[in-house]
Amino acid sequence: MELLLNVGANGPDPDYQDGDIVCAFNERRILHCHAEMICDVSKVEFTSEGLNPVDCLAWRMSEIFSQYKFERLNTTQIRRTNLLTTKADILSNSGPSSEYIDVESFIERKRNHANHNIFGVEGREIWFGGRANHGLDNVKLLWDKIEEHSDFQRENYQRWPLTDIEKRRFLGMNVDHATHSDDCDDNECDEHVRSVKDDDGNTEKQRAWHVDYWDLSLPNVSTADIRNHEKLIDIRDAILDMETVCSCKDHPS
């Protein structure tokens, strides 16, 4: 898991304090972030009809992450397929109010967006929707497709894409568990960025978890370097023990 630490205090509590864990990124979040940028529909070249081709990476991402696939059948009907159950039904402009859709105007509105996500050919357009499933299995499946159909390799996208400004303002840190080999799940990431609140729900401390980075022996960098916002710092190639470096203000040792 990667941690992004606040460098310097933003003010007294409940502002961020020096060493507070601002963000936490596990394998799923990191790979998902890069995959979405690689497969973003804005990078797809339209066909001569102004639609996205069905063999592009944006299509493959939509097909894997989406709950529903919508296929235009004619001027009044759409087939909606649940990609989880394969069950299909028909939506039209003569159906019940909860399922009503004006096919022509809907597609026209969607296509008015410069980076629309309509695929296929005119008259048989296809798009996706419903609840998105960004679970680790689906993220890994998408990366299988990315590697199969492009030159991108997931081994080159194992770090959260910090900007140079973020590398100067914060400290990125790569941590691992000594107690288990699996990566942290989303719940553990969320735990490490939670706030401390009083009984009335008011924030007492912006973050419960922090890292006293100034007390650590970090590779090729000093505390002065880290606190110098003119310097670009990235030490994430080194893996530190999570239980050793992280401490909780709720349960001081």
C-alpha positions as CSV (number, residue, x, y, z in Angstrom):
1,M,0.0,0.0,0.0
2,E,1.2,3.5,-0.7
3,L,0.7,6.3,1.7
4,L,0.7,10.0,1.0
5,L,1.9,12.0,4.1
6,N,1.3,15.6,4.9
7,V,4.6,17.5,5.3
8,G,4.4,20.2,7.9
9,A,1.3,21.3,9.9
10,N,-1.4,23.2,8.2
11,G,-2.4,24.7,11.5
12,P,-3.6,23.5,15.0
13,D,-6.0,20.6,15.2
14,P,-8.3,19.8,13.5
15,D,-6.1,20.9,10.5
16,Y,-3.7,18.4,9.0
17,Q,-0.6,17.8,11.1
18,D,2.9,16.9,10.1
19,G,3.0,13.2,9.1
20,D,-0.7,12.7,8.8
21,I,-1.7,10.1,6.3
22,V,-3.7,12.1,3.7
23,C,-4.3,9.3,1.2
24,A,-3.8,5.5,1.0
25,F,-3.6,3.6,-2.3
26,N,-3.7,-0.2,-2.6
27,E,-3.0,-2.3,-5.7
28,R,-6.6,-2.1,-6.9
29,R,-6.7,1.7,-6.7
30,I,-3.4,2.2,-8.3
31,L,-4.0,-0.2,-11.2
32,H,-7.6,1.1,-11.6
33,C,-6.4,4.7,-11.8
34,H,-3.8,3.9,-14.5
35,A,-6.2,1.7,-16.5
36,E,-8.9,4.4,-16.6
37,M,-6.4,7.0,-17.9
38,I,-5.1,4.6,-20.5
39,C,-8.6,3.5,-21.6
40,D,-10.2,7.0,-21.4
41,V,-12.7,7.5,-24.2
42,S,-11.1,10.9,-25.0
43,K,-8.1,9.0,-26.4
44,V,-10.2,7.1,-29.0
45,E,-10.4,8.2,-32.6
46,F,-13.9,8.4,-33.9
47,T,-15.0,6.4,-36.9
48,S,-16.2,8.3,-40.0
49,E,-19.7,8.2,-38.5
50,G,-18.5,10.0,-35.4
51,L,-18.8,7.0,-33.1
52,N,-16.3,5.0,-31.0
53,P,-15.1,1.7,-32.6
54,V,-16.0,-1.5,-30.7
55,D,-12.5,-2.8,-30.7
56,C,-10.9,0.1,-28.7
57,L,-9.7,0.0,-25.1
58,A,-12.6,2.3,-23.9
59,W,-15.0,-0.4,-25.1
60,R,-13.1,-3.1,-23.3
61,M,-13.1,-1.1,-20.1
62,S,-16.8,-0.3,-20.4
63,E,-17.7,-4.0,-21.1
64,I,-15.8,-5.2,-18.0
65,F,-16.8,-2.5,-15.5
66,S,-20.4,-1.9,-16.4
67,Q,-23.6,-3.5,-15.2
68,Y,-25.6,-3.0,-18.4
69,K,-25.0,-3.0,-22.1
70,F,-27.5,-1.0,-24.3
71,E,-28.0,-1.8,-28.0
72,R,-30.2,0.2,-30.3
73,L,-32.4,-2.0,-32.3
74,N,-34.4,0.5,-34.3
75,T,-35.8,4.1,-34.0
76,T,-37.9,3.2,-31.0
77,Q,-36.3,0.2,-29.2
78,I,-33.2,-0.6,-27.2
79,R,-32.1,-3.9,-25.8
80,R,-30.7,-3.7,-22.3
81,T,-28.5,-6.7,-21.3
82,N,-27.5,-7.3,-17.7
83,L,-23.8,-8.2,-18.1
84,L,-23.8,-10.0,-14.7
85,T,-26.8,-12.3,-15.4
86,T,-27.0,-12.1,-19.3
87,K,-30.7,-11.4,-18.9
88,A,-32.0,-9.0,-21.5
89,D,-35.1,-6.8,-21.9
90,I,-36.4,-4.2,-24.3
91,L,-36.8,-0.5,-23.6
92,S,-38.9,1.7,-25.9
93,N,-40.7,5.0,-26.2
94,S,-44.0,3.2,-25.6
95,G,-43.1,1.3,-22.4
96,P,-44.1,2.1,-18.8
97,S,-42.9,5.4,-17.4
98,S,-40.1,3.8,-15.4
99,E,-38.7,2.2,-18.5
100,Y,-39.5,4.9,-21.1
101,I,-36.8,6.1,-23.4
102,D,-36.9,8.3,-26.5
103,V,-34.2,6.6,-28.4
104,E,-33.5,9.2,-31.1
105,S,-33.3,12.2,-28.7
106,F,-31.3,10.2,-26.1
107,I,-28.6,9.2,-28.6
108,E,-28.6,12.7,-30.1
109,R,-28.0,14.3,-26.7
110,K,-25.2,11.8,-25.9
111,R,-23.5,12.4,-29.2
112,N,-23.4,16.2,-28.6
113,H,-20.6,15.7,-26.0
114,A,-17.2,15.9,-27.5
115,N,-16.0,12.8,-25.7
116,H,-19.2,10.8,-25.8
117,N,-19.2,7.0,-25.0
118,I,-21.4,5.8,-27.9
119,F,-19.9,2.9,-29.8
120,G,-20.8,0.9,-33.0
121,V,-22.4,2.2,-36.2
122,E,-25.3,4.6,-36.9
123,G,-28.6,2.9,-36.3
124,R,-27.1,0.2,-34.1
125,E,-25.4,2.3,-31.5
126,I,-24.1,0.7,-28.3
127,W,-23.3,2.1,-24.9
128,F,-22.9,1.0,-21.3
129,G,-24.3,2.0,-17.9
130,G,-25.6,0.9,-14.5
131,R,-23.5,0.3,-11.4
132,A,-19.8,0.0,-12.0
133,N,-17.8,-2.9,-10.6
134,H,-14.2,-1.8,-10.0
135,G,-13.2,-4.8,-7.9
136,L,-9.7,-6.1,-8.1
137,D,-10.7,-9.1,-10.2
138,N,-12.2,-6.8,-12.8
139,V,-9.3,-4.4,-12.7
140,K,-6.9,-7.3,-13.3
141,L,-9.1,-8.6,-16.1
142,L,-9.0,-5.2,-17.7
143,W,-5.2,-5.1,-17.5
144,D,-5.2,-8.5,-19.2
145,K,-7.1,-6.9,-22.1
146,I,-4.9,-3.8,-22.1
147,E,-1.7,-5.9,-22.4
148,E,-3.3,-8.1,-25.0
149,H,-4.4,-5.3,-27.2
150,S,-1.8,-2.6,-26.6
151,D,1.9,-2.1,-25.7
152,F,1.0,-1.0,-22.1
153,Q,2.3,-3.4,-19.4
154,R,1.0,-3.3,-15.8
155,E,4.5,-3.8,-14.4
156,N,5.2,-0.2,-15.4
157,Y,2.2,1.2,-13.6
158,Q,2.7,0.0,-10.0
159,R,2.9,3.5,-8.4
160,W,0.2,6.1,-7.8
161,P,0.7,8.9,-10.5
162,L,1.9,11.7,-8.2
163,T,2.5,15.0,-9.9
164,D,5.8,16.9,-9.4
165,I,3.9,19.4,-7.2
166,E,2.6,16.6,-5.0
167,K,6.1,15.1,-4.7
168,R,7.3,18.5,-3.4
169,R,4.3,19.1,-1.1
170,F,3.8,15.6,0.3
171,L,5.8,12.5,1.0
172,G,4.9,9.3,-0.8
173,M,5.7,6.1,1.1
174,N,5.5,2.4,0.1
175,V,4.6,0.1,3.0
176,D,3.9,-3.6,3.3
177,H,2.6,-6.0,6.0
178,A,4.8,-8.3,7.8
179,T,1.7,-10.2,9.1
180,H,0.2,-11.1,5.7
181,S,1.3,-11.2,2.1
182,D,-1.9,-9.9,0.5
183,D,-2.2,-6.2,-0.3
184,C,-4.4,-4.0,1.8
185,D,-8.1,-4.0,0.9
186,D,-10.2,-0.8,0.4
187,N,-11.4,-1.0,4.0
188,E,-7.9,-0.9,5.4
189,C,-7.1,2.0,3.1
190,D,-10.1,3.9,4.3
191,E,-9.2,3.1,8.0
192,H,-5.9,4.8,7.5
193,V,-7.4,8.0,6.3
194,R,-10.2,8.4,8.7
195,S,-10.6,11.4,11.0
196,V,-11.0,11.4,14.8
197,K,-14.4,12.7,15.8
198,D,-16.0,13.5,19.2
199,D,-19.4,12.1,20.4
200,D,-21.2,14.8,18.5
201,G,-19.5,14.0,15.2
202,N,-17.3,17.0,15.2
203,T,-13.8,16.5,13.8
204,E,-11.1,16.7,16.5
205,K,-8.2,15.5,14.4
206,Q,-8.1,15.5,10.6
207,R,-6.5,12.1,10.6
208,A,-6.3,9.3,13.1
209,W,-3.2,7.7,11.5
210,H,0.2,9.3,11.0
211,V,3.8,8.5,10.4
212,D,6.7,10.1,12.3
213,Y,8.8,10.2,9.1
214,W,11.4,12.3,10.8
215,D,12.3,9.4,13.2
216,L,12.8,6.9,10.3
217,S,15.9,6.0,8.5
218,L,14.8,6.8,5.0
219,P,16.9,6.0,1.9
220,N,19.0,8.9,0.5
221,V,16.9,11.6,1.9
222,S,17.0,13.8,5.1
223,T,14.1,15.4,7.0
224,A,15.3,18.7,5.8
225,D,15.1,17.6,2.2
226,I,11.5,16.3,2.8
227,R,10.5,19.6,4.3
228,N,12.1,21.7,1.6
229,H,9.2,22.2,-0.9
230,E,11.7,23.2,-3.6
231,K,12.9,19.6,-3.7
232,L,11.2,16.8,-5.6
233,I,11.2,13.7,-3.3
234,D,10.1,10.2,-4.2
235,I,11.3,7.3,-2.0
236,R,8.6,4.8,-3.0
237,D,11.0,2.2,-4.4
238,A,11.8,1.4,-0.8
239,I,9.3,-0.8,1.1
240,L,8.8,-0.1,4.8
241,D,7.0,-2.2,7.4
242,M,3.5,-0.8,7.9
243,E,3.2,-1.9,11.5
244,T,6.5,-0.3,12.4
245,V,6.0,3.1,10.7
246,C,2.3,3.8,11.2
247,S,0.8,4.8,14.5
248,C,-2.8,5.7,15.5
249,K,-3.7,8.8,17.6
250,D,-6.7,6.9,18.9
251,H,-4.4,4.2,20.5
252,P,-1.1,5.8,21.3
253,S,1.7,3.3,22.0
